[in-house]
Amino acid sequence: MLVLNGCVEICLSVPDPRRSGEWYAELLGMDKRYEHFPADGRPDYVCPVQPASRLTLCLVGHHQDGDDRFEETRTGLDHLEFLVDRRSDLDEWADRLDRLGIEHSGIEEPGSTRNAMLTFRDPDNIQLEFFWRAQEPSSP
């Protein structure tokens, strides 16, 4: 049987990998894992890692002109969801987003489920969520 090791490395195309890498590092308490600098000195690959979970985000610059912003309604990535263990963790993340000056939805609890989420966007408009999944009630 093929088995994955549980670590996730996500690569996102962004116009400024250094800016995005610093933003994610500050938000999620990430450390620099590695960077690649091409001959022109502009980083085209910045990869911070979150030490506890080992989640790695690689921010990739393709040196294209233009100011395309992310749009989740196009084919490809819809959003990134970071799972939290407790519903109260969302309150702490909302406070952190406020301290960092990052706009967010406030904690939302859709009527169709007991789950809760906190939605916000990165500097390139990529939709992000902190998500708490309620445990299913035990069957008798």
Buried (B, 14 or more C-beta within 10 A) or exposed (E): EEEEEEEEEEEBBBBBBBBBBBBBBEBBEBEEBEBEEEEEEEBBBBBBBBEEBEBBBBBBBEEEEEEEEBEEEEEEBEEBEBEBEEBEBBEEBBEBBEEEEBEBEEBEBEEEEBEBBBBBBBBBEBBBBBBBBEEEEEEE
